[in-house]
Amino acid sequence: MLFELLDEIKPDILLQENDSAQISTYFEDIRPNSNEQNASFMYIKKYPTTLNLPFEFEGRNSYRKENGMTPTDKLTIDLIDSLYQNNLLDSYNAGIYKKYMDANQALIHFSKRDFKSLNSIEFEALNKYRQHIQHHELPKITNSEVIFSKRFVTKPNGDKITYRLGYQLWCNFWDLRNNTMALNIIKTAHKYKGKKIVILTGVQHKYYLKELLEKYDDGNYEVLDYFK
């Protein structure tokens, strides 16, 4: 399905949710279950002059690990879930986490629908709502429950970081990462002005990148949503 869409649009450039190191091994690091990669392989094989470029935050994974954001993010959410399941959160914090669980279930249910539905405005709105809770509401729990200031993760340099701080840094990085990705897209649009570019990104980023590309629009590019 995705290859057919690319073949219809016929972009000159594919922008991948990868950094430069990942792009350098893109054709060696095969991910059989990746729709984006499989479609990109087929498209580039048919149109070999296509540029395959990165727009991801450079060194994303190592940056998060070195700064104590991972595995703190997962450990923190697991702890919130444990507290919730054992009725150890106050009513306000329990309400926040209940909204988070409900949003996740709604996304899972929606994800079983067709390809076009997964690119709909409704799905984007649901993703935006869920991401808002995860990055801006869950920290209210970690900042108010004492236990998150008493649990630690050891960073690669040996320093310890609390779940509370590590999770907050991870949440902050969400905004930094998306802004960096948007600026990288704009730089590519400026460098290859007049070329048709397709941005291949996950649904969790799509709504945010669209908002930022509109916000930073300087008249040198036009954003078109294929499914709109």
Backbone as a chain_set.jsonl record, in Angstrom:
{"seq": "MLFELLDEIKPDILLQENDSAQISTYFEDIRPNSNEQNASFMYIKKYPTTLNLPFEFEGRNSYRKENGMTPTDKLTIDLIDSLYQNNLLDSYNAGIYKKYMDANQALIHFSKRDFKSLNSIEFEALNKYRQHIQHHELPKITNSEVIFSKRFVTKPNGDKITYRLGYQLWCNFWDLRNNTMALNIIKTAHKYKGKKIVILTGVQHKYYLKELLEKYDDGNYEVLDYFK", "coords": {"N": [[0.827, -1.215, 0.0], [1.878, 1.301, 0.883], [4.035, 1.612, -0.87], [2.657, 1.893, -3.286], [1.433, 4.35, -2.868], [3.682, 6.025, -2.726], [4.618, 5.652, -5.308], [2.622, 6.857, -6.711], [2.783, 9.52, -5.87], [5.428, 10.156, -6.478], [8.009, 11.185, -5.31], [11.04, 13.176, -5.17], [12.746, 12.99, -3.114], [13.134, 11.007, -0.218], [12.439, 11.318, 3.12], [13.61, 10.002, 6.036], [12.801, 8.685, 9.297], [15.302, 8.576, 10.696], [18.718, 8.936, 11.872], [21.875, 10.306, 10.666], [23.806, 8.282, 10.926], [22.273, 5.957, 10.998], [21.078, 6.098, 8.488], [23.277, 5.697, 6.887], [23.654, 2.982, 6.985], [21.333, 2.025, 6.034], [20.506, 0.318, 3.957], [21.656, -2.006, 4.66], [20.924, -2.672, 7.24], [18.442, -4.443, 7.687], [14.971, -4.422, 8.206], [12.531, -6.478, 8.334], [9.799, -6.221, 8.983], [9.161, -3.593, 8.688], [7.121, -1.293, 7.291], [7.701, 1.178, 6.129], [10.443, 0.957, 5.424], [10.439, -1.252, 3.657], [8.763, -0.301, 1.597], [10.27, 1.884, 0.809], [12.614, 0.659, -0.159], [11.568, -0.65, -2.422], [10.668, 1.532, -3.887], [12.998, 3.062, -4.349], [14.46, 1.236, -5.78], [12.989, 1.19, -8.125], [13.147, 3.854, -8.846], [16.048, 4.886, -9.028], [17.49, 7.292, -8.739], [16.472, 8.606, -6.629], [16.772, 10.456, -3.64], [17.668, 9.39, -0.413], [17.24, 10.389, 2.683], [18.126, 11.524, 6.081], [16.162, 12.743, 8.912], [16.084, 12.722, 11.574], [16.696, 13.431, 15.098], [20.033, 13.728, 15.863], [21.868, 10.957, 17.032], [19.906, 10.056, 18.805], [19.131, 7.78, 20.485], [21.45, 7.184, 22.039], [21.798, 9.651, 23.26], [19.543, 9.858, 24.913], [20.0, 7.698, 26.615], [22.51, 8.314, 27.802], [21.855, 10.562, 29.249], [20.171, 9.639, 31.166], [17.494, 9.227, 30.595], [16.47, 6.934, 29.516], [16.745, 3.641, 30.813], [14.764, 4.861, 32.307], [12.286, 5.987, 31.623], [10.506, 3.842, 30.961], [10.636, 2.344, 33.343], [9.572, 4.156, 35.136], [6.899, 4.528, 34.244], [6.037, 1.916, 34.567], [6.156, 1.755, 37.354], [4.27, 3.691, 38.085], [2.009, 2.406, 37.087], [1.961, 0.12, 38.723], [1.518, 1.287, 41.247], [-0.997, 2.342, 40.754], [-2.546, 0.041, 40.196], [-2.513, -1.129, 42.677], [-3.96, 0.568, 44.193], [-2.635, 2.796, 45.33], [-2.285, 5.377, 44.585], [-3.305, 8.802, 44.93], [-6.643, 10.161, 44.497], [-6.66, 12.141, 42.485], [-4.241, 11.75, 41.017], [-4.669, 9.111, 40.291], [-6.785, 9.462, 38.568], [-5.542, 10.787, 36.441], [-3.822, 8.772, 35.486], [-5.689, 6.868, 34.763], [-6.916, 8.117, 32.573], [-4.761, 8.032, 30.829], [-4.415, 5.255, 30.417], [-6.882, 4.671, 29.218], [-6.665, 6.181, 26.865], [-4.553, 4.846, 25.619], [-5.757, 2.356, 25.155], [-7.743, 3.119, 23.373], [-6.178, 3.882, 21.19], [-5.011, 1.438, 20.519], [-7.279, 0.027, 19.721], [-8.043, 1.595, 17.521], [-5.877, 1.205, 15.863], [-6.294, -1.158, 14.586], [-7.743, -0.708, 12.407], [-8.183, 0.321, 8.919], [-5.543, 1.407, 6.597], [-5.918, 4.05, 5.72], [-7.502, 5.095, 7.752], [-5.685, 5.172, 9.806], [-4.261, 7.351, 9.153], [-5.893, 9.451, 9.5], [-7.557, 12.534, 10.505], [-8.881, 12.166, 12.892], [-7.47, 10.074, 14.12], [-5.013, 11.312, 14.415], [-5.7, 13.316, 16.251], [-6.316, 11.773, 18.47], [-3.834, 10.596, 18.986], [-2.391, 12.91, 19.623], [-3.689, 13.696, 21.982], [-3.125, 11.505, 23.656], [-0.286, 11.628, 23.739], [0.013, 14.101, 24.945], [-0.959, 13.584, 27.531], [0.936, 11.681, 28.349], [3.39, 13.115, 28.339], [2.93, 15.529, 29.629], [1.025, 15.297, 31.64], [1.428, 12.908, 33.16], [3.893, 13.566, 34.472], [2.933, 15.103, 36.578], [2.162, 13.237, 38.384], [4.61, 11.927, 38.992], [5.976, 14.042, 40.109], [4.61, 14.592, 42.409], [4.354, 12.322, 43.952], [6.213, 10.851, 46.442], [7.799, 8.57, 46.211], [8.995, 8.511, 43.696], [11.151, 10.139, 43.879], [12.88, 8.679, 45.268], [13.653, 6.434, 44.018], [16.114, 5.153, 41.802], [18.138, 5.322, 38.806], [21.115, 4.172, 37.302], [23.318, 6.006, 35.395], [25.263, 5.7, 32.3], [27.757, 6.882, 32.909], [28.078, 6.377, 35.543], [26.848, 8.02, 37.386], [23.96, 8.63, 39.444], [20.445, 8.94, 38.863], [17.253, 10.195, 39.671], [14.03, 8.601, 39.339], [12.088, 10.536, 39.059], [13.426, 12.861, 38.024], [14.665, 11.77, 35.748], [12.474, 10.921, 34.226], [11.199, 13.353, 33.758], [13.129, 14.662, 32.207], [13.047, 13.016, 29.989], [10.471, 13.546, 29.072], [10.748, 16.267, 28.437], [12.515, 16.015, 26.348], [10.943, 15.078, 24.304], [9.692, 17.331, 23.177], [11.971, 18.777, 22.346], [13.098, 16.967, 20.535], [11.109, 16.724, 18.492], [10.99, 19.375, 17.574], [13.594, 19.638, 16.588], [13.543, 17.719, 14.554], [11.614, 18.868, 12.86], [12.943, 21.225, 12.085], [15.101, 20.092, 10.742], [13.783, 18.974, 8.574], [12.892, 21.31, 7.315], [15.35, 22.495, 6.65], [16.235, 20.679, 4.733], [14.241, 21.048, 2.81], [14.816, 23.656, 2.033], [17.407, 23.348, 1.024], [16.973, 21.685, -1.145], [15.216, 23.059, -2.842], [12.185, 23.221, -4.611], [12.092, 20.563, -5.148], [10.246, 17.519, -4.777], [9.25, 16.199, -1.743], [8.828, 13.444, 0.406], [7.842, 12.758, 3.65], [8.553, 10.282, 5.844], [7.241, 9.109, 8.634], [6.41, 8.127, 12.025], [3.076, 7.685, 13.405], [2.84, 8.932, 15.864], [4.422, 11.137, 15.746], [3.479, 12.604, 13.626], [1.29, 14.504, 13.856], [2.485, 16.467, 15.442], [4.735, 17.313, 13.986], [3.463, 18.376, 11.729], [2.165, 20.58, 12.88], [4.398, 22.085, 13.719], [5.771, 22.552, 11.311], [3.948, 24.173, 10.062], [3.966, 26.309, 11.846], [6.61, 27.263, 11.603], [6.712, 28.019, 8.991], [8.089, 29.709, 6.295], [7.403, 30.466, 3.832], [8.883, 29.232, 1.909], [8.349, 26.632, 1.406], [5.801, 24.137, 0.885], [3.381, 22.377, 2.645], [1.762, 19.365, 2.212], [-0.834, 17.224, 3.027], [-1.229, 13.985, 2.272], [-3.484, 12.43, 2.791], [-5.508, 14.165, 3.34]], "CA": [[0.0, 0.0, 0.0], [2.719, 2.49, 0.982], [4.778, 1.753, -2.124], [1.738, 2.412, -4.3], [1.268, 5.78, -2.6], [4.919, 6.689, -3.154], [4.683, 5.59, -6.765], [1.659, 7.838, -7.216], [3.287, 10.864, -5.563], [6.716, 10.26, -7.164], [8.907, 12.161, -4.683], [12.466, 13.184, -5.509], [13.471, 12.749, -1.866], [12.469, 10.357, 0.904], [13.011, 11.682, 4.419], [13.367, 8.9, 6.955], [12.92, 8.937, 10.734], [16.611, 8.03, 11.052], [19.786, 9.93, 11.859], [22.831, 10.08, 9.577], [24.46, 6.984, 11.108], [21.314, 4.924, 10.602], [20.894, 6.18, 7.039], [24.478, 5.161, 6.23], [23.525, 1.519, 6.934], [19.9, 1.798, 5.79], [20.287, -0.796, 3.042], [22.232, -3.203, 5.271], [20.172, -2.957, 8.462], [17.124, -4.801, 7.167], [13.881, -4.631, 9.175], [11.507, -7.095, 7.475], [8.431, -5.823, 9.33], [9.01, -2.147, 8.553], [6.421, -0.886, 6.071], [8.414, 2.308, 5.532], [11.67, 0.513, 4.773], [10.107, -2.106, 2.514], [8.257, 0.555, 0.525], [11.396, 2.704, 0.344], [13.454, -0.214, -0.982], [10.899, -0.867, -3.702], [10.596, 2.792, -4.627], [14.347, 3.439, -4.783], [14.839, 0.286, -6.83], [12.314, 1.616, -9.355], [13.628, 5.202, -9.174], [17.356, 4.876, -8.348], [18.053, 8.629, -8.488], [15.812, 9.148, -5.432], [17.617, 10.684, -2.468], [17.152, 8.811, 0.829], [17.934, 11.253, 3.645], [17.646, 11.487, 7.464], [15.715, 13.995, 9.54], [15.98, 12.436, 13.003], [17.62, 14.014, 16.07], [21.27, 12.949, 15.777], [22.247, 10.206, 18.22], [18.747, 10.05, 19.703], [19.124, 6.724, 21.5], [22.575, 7.359, 22.966], [21.536, 10.884, 24.009], [18.582, 9.546, 25.969], [20.622, 6.794, 27.58], [23.574, 9.012, 28.523], [21.261, 11.554, 30.143], [19.333, 8.978, 32.155], [16.073, 9.211, 30.221], [16.151, 5.518, 29.36], [15.406, 3.03, 30.801], [13.941, 5.488, 33.342], [10.923, 6.223, 31.139], [9.695, 2.624, 31.117], [10.586, 1.991, 34.761], [8.67, 5.106, 35.793], [5.514, 4.197, 33.891], [5.737, 0.64, 35.227], [5.915, 2.032, 38.77], [2.958, 4.355, 38.159], [0.995, 1.376, 36.877], [1.92, -0.708, 39.928], [0.854, 2.065, 42.291], [-2.416, 2.449, 40.385], [-3.197, -1.263, 40.34], [-2.589, -1.439, 44.105], [-4.726, 1.655, 44.835], [-1.715, 3.584, 46.145], [-2.279, 6.755, 44.098], [-4.472, 9.563, 45.382], [-7.706, 10.167, 43.489], [-6.292, 13.015, 41.364], [-3.231, 11.064, 40.214], [-5.303, 7.921, 39.714], [-7.576, 9.935, 37.439], [-4.618, 11.047, 35.331], [-3.35, 7.51, 34.907], [-6.842, 6.223, 34.115], [-7.041, 8.753, 31.252], [-3.648, 7.53, 30.017], [-4.745, 3.885, 30.023], [-8.013, 4.723, 28.279], [-6.151, 6.683, 25.583], [-3.789, 3.753, 25.015], [-6.698, 1.355, 24.658], [-8.394, 3.686, 22.187], [-5.205, 3.807, 20.099], [-4.9, 0.03, 20.129], [-8.508, -0.294, 18.981], [-8.005, 2.333, 16.257], [-4.784, 0.682, 15.04], [-6.756, -2.351, 13.882], [-8.516, -0.269, 11.249], [-7.456, 0.359, 7.653], [-4.401, 2.312, 6.461], [-6.39, 5.432, 5.614], [-7.97, 5.502, 9.079], [-4.504, 5.447, 10.624], [-3.745, 8.656, 8.735], [-7.019, 10.376, 9.56], [-7.51, 13.611, 11.493], [-9.357, 11.602, 14.159], [-6.369, 9.32, 14.725], [-4.019, 12.312, 14.822], [-6.191, 13.97, 17.468], [-6.191, 10.805, 19.557], [-2.404, 10.521, 19.287], [-2.005, 14.154, 20.296], [-4.247, 13.625, 23.332], [-2.356, 10.514, 24.413], [1.065, 12.144, 23.949], [-0.093, 15.183, 25.932], [-1.049, 12.979, 28.862], [2.2, 11.019, 28.677], [4.509, 14.036, 28.525], [2.587, 16.724, 30.414], [0.156, 14.961, 32.766], [2.071, 11.918, 34.025], [4.864, 14.192, 35.382], [2.254, 15.583, 37.784], [2.203, 12.103, 39.313], [5.984, 11.699, 39.457], [6.416, 15.197, 40.9], [3.865, 14.69, 43.669], [4.506, 11.088, 44.723], [7.575, 10.852, 46.994], [8.548, 7.38, 45.824], [9.749, 8.747, 42.461], [12.393, 10.832, 44.245], [13.684, 7.737, 46.04], [14.071, 5.357, 43.111], [17.207, 5.671, 40.981], [18.757, 4.6, 37.698], [22.516, 4.55, 37.148], [23.649, 6.392, 34.02], [26.493, 5.074, 31.815], [28.955, 7.458, 33.538], [28.099, 5.983, 36.944], [26.007, 8.904, 38.202], [22.584, 8.182, 39.648], [19.4, 9.914, 38.572], [15.969, 9.723, 40.188], [12.959, 8.377, 38.37], [11.396, 11.814, 38.865], [14.189, 13.718, 37.113], [14.872, 11.069, 34.48], [11.241, 10.938, 33.436], [10.957, 14.728, 33.321], [14.052, 14.915, 31.094], [12.521, 12.272, 28.843], [9.318, 14.306, 28.578], [11.267, 17.485, 27.804], [13.171, 15.635, 25.097], [9.899, 14.919, 23.287], [9.543, 18.618, 22.492], [13.242, 19.077, 21.68], [13.263, 16.063, 19.396], [10.201, 17.078, 17.403], [11.432, 20.653, 17.016], [14.799, 19.367, 15.8], [13.112, 17.02, 13.343], [10.95, 19.838, 11.984], [13.968, 22.11, 11.526], [15.867, 19.303, 9.774], [12.939, 18.885, 7.375], [12.913, 22.629, 6.671], [16.684, 22.659, 6.05], [16.255, 19.872, 3.51], [13.366, 21.717, 1.839], [15.549, 24.822, 1.526], [18.557, 22.886, 0.239], [16.486, 21.075, -2.386], [14.022, 23.833, -3.174], [11.557, 22.818, -5.863], [12.004, 19.107, -5.196], [9.12, 16.931, -4.05], [9.765, 15.438, -0.604], [7.882, 12.699, 1.236], [8.342, 12.538, 5.006], [8.076, 9.01, 6.377], [7.367, 9.18, 10.089], [5.385, 7.419, 12.773], [1.855, 8.445, 13.67], [2.976, 9.724, 17.083], [5.107, 12.388, 15.406], [2.876, 13.281, 12.473], [0.512, 15.698, 14.236], [3.393, 17.466, 16.004], [5.54, 17.857, 12.893], [2.587, 19.223, 10.909], [1.977, 21.836, 13.607], [5.651, 22.843, 13.722], [6.06, 22.996, 9.945], [3.06, 25.318, 9.824], [4.441, 27.389, 12.71], [7.882, 27.796, 11.106], [6.614, 28.235, 7.542], [8.629, 30.995, 5.849], [6.999, 30.668, 2.449], [9.79, 28.543, 0.996], [7.902, 25.256, 1.198], [4.368, 23.914, 1.046], [3.11, 21.073, 3.247], [0.532, 18.738, 1.734], [-1.168, 15.955, 3.667], [-1.77, 13.127, 1.212], [-4.776, 11.849, 3.151], [-6.474, 15.206, 3.695]], "C": [[0.86, 1.263, 0.0], [3.527, 2.701, -0.29], [3.891, 2.347, -3.211], [1.511, 3.912, -4.116], [2.501, 6.558, -3.045], [4.994, 6.743, -4.676], [3.712, 6.578, -7.399], [2.18, 9.263, -7.023], [4.567, 11.169, -6.336], [7.622, 11.356, -6.567], [10.328, 12.059, -5.218], [13.303, 12.772, -4.304], [12.567, 12.022, -0.878], [13.183, 10.791, 2.176], [12.599, 10.63, 5.431], [13.544, 9.332, 8.409], [14.162, 8.209, 11.257], [17.607, 9.167, 11.149], [20.807, 9.535, 10.797], [23.528, 8.729, 9.691], [23.537, 5.856, 10.658], [21.089, 4.919, 9.096], [22.086, 5.57, 6.311], [24.433, 3.638, 6.122], [22.084, 1.106, 6.609], [19.642, 0.559, 4.94], [20.923, -2.091, 3.542], [21.448, -3.647, 6.507], [18.711, -3.228, 8.099], [16.139, -5.053, 8.31], [12.672, -5.167, 8.394], [10.082, -6.623, 7.747], [8.176, -4.323, 9.202], [8.34, -1.8, 7.225], [7.173, 0.221, 5.349], [9.66, 1.841, 4.785], [11.38, -0.345, 3.547], [9.619, -1.28, 1.329], [9.377, 1.409, -0.059], [12.324, 1.895, -0.549], [12.853, -0.371, -2.375], [10.9, 0.403, -4.542], [11.968, 3.184, -5.177], [14.854, 2.489, -5.866], [14.229, 0.704, -8.161], [12.816, 2.978, -9.82], [14.967, 5.431, -8.471], [17.985, 6.246, -8.106], [17.43, 9.287, -7.252], [16.813, 9.317, -4.297], [16.916, 10.136, -1.227], [17.899, 9.471, 1.982], [17.332, 11.164, 5.05], [17.041, 12.816, 7.901], [15.586, 13.845, 11.059], [16.982, 13.252, 13.824], [18.863, 13.138, 16.098], [21.6, 12.265, 17.109], [21.15, 10.108, 19.26], [18.869, 9.035, 20.834], [20.246, 6.884, 22.515], [22.38, 8.602, 23.823], [20.59, 10.607, 25.176], [19.209, 8.662, 27.043], [21.651, 7.513, 28.435], [23.022, 10.012, 29.534], [20.253, 10.96, 31.128], [17.855, 8.952, 31.844], [15.571, 7.788, 29.995], [17.172, 4.71, 30.156], [14.434, 3.655, 31.808], [12.497, 5.679, 32.899], [10.021, 5.015, 31.38], [9.549, 2.248, 32.592], [9.604, 2.885, 35.51], [7.211, 4.776, 35.504], [5.102, 2.868, 34.517], [5.418, 0.854, 36.706], [4.575, 2.744, 38.965], [1.848, 3.317, 38.041], [0.842, 0.498, 38.116], [1.201, 0.008, 41.069], [-0.648, 2.157, 42.023], [-3.15, 1.134, 40.648], [-3.375, -1.655, 41.799], [-3.273, -0.337, 44.915], [-3.868, 2.513, 45.764], [-1.54, 5.011, 45.627], [-3.474, 7.497, 44.683], [-5.459, 9.695, 44.215], [-7.353, 11.013, 42.266], [-5.301, 12.315, 40.44], [-3.79, 9.798, 39.574], [-6.144, 8.302, 38.497], [-6.722, 10.218, 36.219], [-4.214, 9.742, 34.666], [-4.484, 6.749, 34.222], [-7.059, 6.81, 32.721], [-5.968, 8.227, 30.306], [-3.946, 6.115, 29.526], [-5.878, 3.86, 28.999], [-7.56, 5.187, 26.894], [-5.353, 5.603, 24.865], [-4.709, 2.691, 24.429], [-7.408, 1.843, 23.402], [-7.468, 3.624, 20.978], [-5.058, 2.378, 19.594], [-6.11, -0.381, 19.287], [-8.484, 0.343, 17.59], [-6.985, 1.716, 15.302], [-5.177, -0.558, 14.246], [-7.557, -1.996, 12.627], [-7.624, -0.144, 10.016], [-6.403, 1.472, 7.623], [-4.836, 3.773, 6.428], [-6.863, 5.953, 6.967], [-6.802, 5.881, 9.979], [-3.848, 6.772, 10.249], [-4.843, 9.722, 8.754], [-6.795, 11.454, 10.614], [-7.929, 13.09, 12.867], [-8.24, 10.86, 14.879], [-5.262, 10.262, 15.186], [-4.424, 12.973, 16.133], [-6.053, 13.052, 18.673], [-4.733, 10.648, 19.971], [-1.937, 11.751, 20.053], [-2.472, 14.151, 21.747], [-3.43, 12.672, 24.201], [-0.952, 11.021, 24.725], [1.063, 13.294, 24.959], [-0.156, 14.61, 27.342], [0.302, 12.402, 29.274], [3.302, 12.003, 29.047], [4.201, 15.239, 29.405], [1.675, 16.455, 31.609], [0.802, 13.949, 33.713], [3.149, 12.531, 34.926], [4.228, 14.78, 36.641], [2.235, 14.486, 38.848], [3.608, 11.94, 39.878], [6.497, 12.847, 40.319], [5.727, 15.285, 42.258], [3.962, 13.442, 44.539], [5.972, 10.934, 45.141], [8.42, 9.698, 46.472], [9.419, 7.605, 44.586], [11.029, 9.545, 42.703], [13.341, 9.914, 44.999], [14.09, 6.501, 45.251], [15.068, 5.938, 42.117], [17.563, 4.73, 39.835], [20.197, 5.079, 37.605], [22.815, 4.823, 35.68], [24.961, 5.725, 33.591], [27.764, 5.615, 32.464], [29.049, 7.146, 35.025], [27.268, 6.856, 37.862], [24.593, 8.332, 38.315], [21.606, 9.314, 39.34], [18.069, 9.35, 39.064], [14.99, 9.456, 39.055], [12.281, 9.703, 38.035], [12.121, 12.68, 37.843], [14.36, 13.058, 35.754], [13.641, 11.1, 33.598], [10.937, 12.341, 32.926], [11.865, 15.097, 32.151], [13.562, 14.221, 29.825], [11.335, 13.009, 28.227], [9.763, 15.58, 27.861], [11.873, 17.177, 26.436], [12.16, 15.439, 23.975], [9.732, 16.208, 22.487], [10.807, 18.984, 21.722], [13.404, 18.243, 20.42], [12.379, 16.465, 18.228], [10.569, 18.414, 16.766], [12.668, 20.471, 16.145], [14.444, 18.677, 14.493], [12.462, 17.986, 12.354], [11.968, 20.755, 11.319], [14.83, 21.378, 10.504], [15.09, 19.144, 8.467], [12.996, 20.198, 6.596], [14.257, 22.885, 5.993], [16.78, 21.887, 4.74], [15.402, 20.519, 2.423], [14.054, 22.927, 1.227], [16.686, 24.39, 0.606], [18.125, 22.348, -1.12], [15.184, 21.749, -2.819], [13.487, 23.432, -4.548], [11.432, 21.32, -6.022], [10.811, 18.628, -4.366], [9.668, 15.981, -2.984], [8.619, 14.713, 0.092], [8.547, 12.42, 2.578], [7.71, 11.258, 5.534], [8.314, 8.999, 7.885], [6.221, 8.444, 10.757], [4.202, 8.31, 13.106], [1.978, 9.319, 14.917], [3.652, 11.062, 16.822], [4.338, 13.231, 14.391], [2.161, 14.571, 12.856], [1.434, 16.823, 14.69], [4.217, 18.126, 14.897], [4.704, 18.753, 11.986], [2.379, 20.586, 11.568], [3.233, 22.707, 13.541], [6.004, 23.357, 12.332], [5.166, 24.165, 9.55], [3.549, 26.535, 10.612], [5.683, 28.062, 12.132], [7.861, 28.139, 9.62], [7.083, 29.646, 7.168], [8.301, 31.274, 4.39], [7.86, 29.959, 1.436], [9.431, 27.074, 0.783], [6.386, 25.194, 1.401], [4.158, 22.506, 1.579], [1.759, 20.563, 2.761], [0.335, 17.414, 2.462], [-1.869, 15.083, 2.638], [-3.193, 12.679, 1.512], [-5.852, 12.884, 3.437], [-7.479, 15.42, 2.577]], "O": [[0.615, 2.186, -0.777], [3.691, 3.834, -0.743], [4.33, 3.211, -3.97], [1.41, 4.654, -5.093], [2.388, 7.616, -3.662], [5.385, 7.757, -5.254], [3.955, 7.078, -8.498], [2.035, 10.109, -7.906], [4.773, 12.293, -6.793], [7.954, 12.33, -7.242], [10.765, 10.996, -5.662], [14.418, 12.272, -4.447], [11.396, 12.365, -0.716], [14.4, 10.645, 2.289], [11.413, 10.39, 5.659], [14.333, 10.227, 8.712], [14.079, 7.35, 12.134], [17.387, 10.238, 10.584], [20.623, 8.535, 10.103], [23.814, 8.093, 8.676], [23.98, 4.908, 10.01], [20.927, 3.857, 8.494], [21.926, 4.99, 5.237], [25.098, 3.061, 5.262], [21.676, -0.024, 6.88], [18.674, -0.167, 5.172], [20.756, -3.146, 2.931], [21.325, -4.84, 6.784], [17.86, -2.344, 8.197], [16.43, -5.792, 9.251], [11.884, -4.388, 7.856], [9.247, -6.623, 6.843], [7.104, -3.838, 9.564], [8.926, -1.993, 6.16], [7.277, 0.218, 4.122], [9.913, 2.267, 3.658], [12.016, -0.173, 2.507], [10.013, -1.529, 0.189], [9.431, 1.632, -1.268], [12.773, 2.387, -1.583], [13.55, -0.24, -3.381], [11.107, 0.358, -5.755], [12.084, 3.59, -6.333], [15.592, 2.899, -6.763], [14.871, 0.589, -9.206], [12.905, 3.241, -11.019], [15.017, 6.094, -7.435], [18.935, 6.346, -7.33], [17.815, 10.394, -6.874], [17.609, 8.418, -4.027], [15.729, 10.382, -1.011], [19.061, 9.15, 2.234], [16.174, 10.778, 5.207], [17.354, 13.87, 7.348], [15.052, 14.721, 11.739], [17.997, 13.708, 13.297], [18.765, 11.933, 16.331], [21.611, 12.898, 18.164], [21.425, 10.081, 20.459], [18.726, 9.386, 22.005], [20.023, 6.737, 23.716], [22.758, 8.607, 24.995], [20.819, 11.071, 26.293], [18.974, 8.858, 28.235], [21.671, 7.348, 29.655], [23.653, 10.276, 30.558], [19.565, 11.693, 31.838], [17.041, 8.684, 32.727], [14.407, 7.477, 30.247], [18.352, 5.061, 30.171], [13.405, 3.061, 32.13], [11.579, 5.547, 33.708], [8.924, 5.139, 31.926], [8.463, 1.876, 33.036], [8.893, 2.43, 36.406], [6.383, 4.749, 36.415], [3.96, 2.707, 34.947], [4.519, 0.213, 37.25], [3.834, 2.436, 39.899], [0.874, 3.342, 38.793], [-0.275, 0.169, 38.514], [0.381, -0.586, 41.769], [-1.462, 2.062, 42.942], [-4.229, 1.115, 41.242], [-4.278, -2.422, 42.132], [-3.185, -0.301, 46.142], [-4.308, 2.907, 46.844], [-0.737, 5.772, 46.167], [-4.53, 6.905, 44.908], [-5.124, 9.37, 43.076], [-7.701, 10.654, 41.141], [-5.494, 12.286, 39.224], [-3.428, 9.452, 38.45], [-6.207, 7.559, 37.517], [-7.123, 9.927, 35.092], [-4.256, 9.616, 33.443], [-4.264, 6.066, 33.222], [-7.357, 6.07, 31.783], [-6.229, 8.002, 29.124], [-3.752, 5.813, 28.349], [-5.826, 3.108, 28.026], [-8.01, 4.659, 25.877], [-5.458, 5.455, 23.648], [-4.465, 2.187, 23.333], [-7.645, 1.068, 22.476], [-7.916, 3.345, 19.866], [-4.989, 2.139, 18.388], [-5.969, -1.056, 18.267], [-8.858, -0.29, 16.603], [-7.191, 1.7, 14.088], [-4.46, -0.959, 13.329], [-7.991, -2.876, 11.884], [-6.438, -0.47, 10.071], [-6.371, 2.348, 8.487], [-4.196, 4.631, 7.036], [-6.648, 7.12, 7.293], [-6.907, 6.786, 10.806], [-2.971, 7.255, 10.965], [-4.727, 10.76, 8.103], [-5.953, 11.307, 11.501], [-7.394, 13.524, 13.888], [-8.076, 10.992, 16.092], [-4.644, 10.037, 16.227], [-3.593, 13.166, 17.021], [-5.712, 13.5, 19.767], [-4.426, 10.574, 21.161], [-1.178, 11.642, 21.016], [-1.729, 14.558, 22.641], [-3.087, 12.994, 25.338], [-0.474, 10.865, 25.848], [2.005, 13.44, 25.738], [0.522, 15.102, 28.245], [0.758, 12.604, 30.399], [4.069, 11.75, 29.976], [5.121, 15.904, 29.879], [1.562, 17.298, 32.499], [0.734, 14.11, 34.931], [3.317, 12.065, 36.054], [4.902, 14.939, 37.658], [2.284, 14.762, 40.047], [3.786, 11.827, 41.09], [7.363, 12.642, 41.17], [6.207, 15.977, 43.155], [3.681, 13.498, 45.736], [6.864, 10.892, 44.293], [9.632, 9.84, 46.311], [10.462, 6.968, 44.439], [11.892, 9.617, 41.829], [14.46, 10.301, 45.334], [14.789, 5.627, 45.764], [14.904, 7.062, 41.644], [17.325, 3.523, 39.89], [20.473, 6.261, 37.808], [22.59, 3.967, 34.824], [25.699, 5.232, 34.444], [28.753, 4.89, 32.566], [29.979, 7.59, 35.698], [27.007, 6.476, 39.003], [24.102, 7.651, 37.415], [21.912, 10.49, 39.535], [17.793, 8.162, 38.893], [15.107, 10.011, 37.962], [11.942, 9.964, 36.881], [11.504, 13.177, 36.901], [14.216, 13.712, 34.722], [13.735, 11.279, 32.384], [10.474, 12.509, 31.798], [11.43, 15.763, 31.211], [13.652, 14.773, 28.728], [11.212, 13.086, 27.004], [9.225, 15.932, 26.811], [11.762, 17.965, 25.497], [12.499, 15.621, 22.806], [9.64, 16.174, 21.26], [10.733, 19.446, 20.583], [13.798, 18.751, 19.37], [12.848, 16.538, 17.092], [10.472, 18.567, 15.548], [12.776, 21.083, 15.083], [14.986, 19.018, 13.441], [12.729, 17.927, 11.154], [11.868, 21.033, 10.124], [15.247, 21.97, 9.509], [15.674, 19.176, 7.384], [13.13, 20.199, 5.373], [14.303, 23.429, 4.89], [17.338, 22.378, 3.759], [15.789, 20.539, 1.255], [13.897, 23.196, 0.036], [16.906, 24.983, -0.45], [18.819, 22.53, -2.121], [14.191, 21.088, -3.12], [14.239, 23.319, -5.516], [10.746, 20.846, -6.928], [10.427, 19.259, -3.382], [10.448, 15.077, -3.284], [7.565, 15.299, 0.339], [9.668, 11.914, 2.638], [6.489, 11.159, 5.655], [9.45, 8.893, 8.345], [5.193, 8.172, 10.137], [4.311, 9.536, 13.092], [1.297, 10.338, 15.023], [3.477, 12.011, 17.586], [4.534, 14.444, 14.315], [2.398, 15.616, 12.25], [1.205, 17.99, 14.369], [4.375, 19.346, 14.875], [5.189, 19.786, 11.524], [2.413, 21.618, 10.899], [3.145, 23.917, 13.332], [6.487, 24.481, 12.192], [5.579, 25.043, 8.792], [3.544, 27.656, 10.103], [5.8, 29.287, 12.164], [8.89, 28.511, 9.056], [6.548, 30.641, 7.655], [8.846, 32.196, 3.785], [7.615, 30.058, 0.234], [10.127, 26.358, 0.063], [5.784, 26.081, 2.005], [4.697, 21.546, 1.028], [0.742, 21.247, 2.885], [1.241, 16.582, 2.504], [-2.969, 15.402, 2.187], [-4.016, 12.56, 0.604], [-6.988, 12.525, 3.745], [-8.37, 16.261, 2.7]]}, "num_chains": 1, "name": "protein.A"}
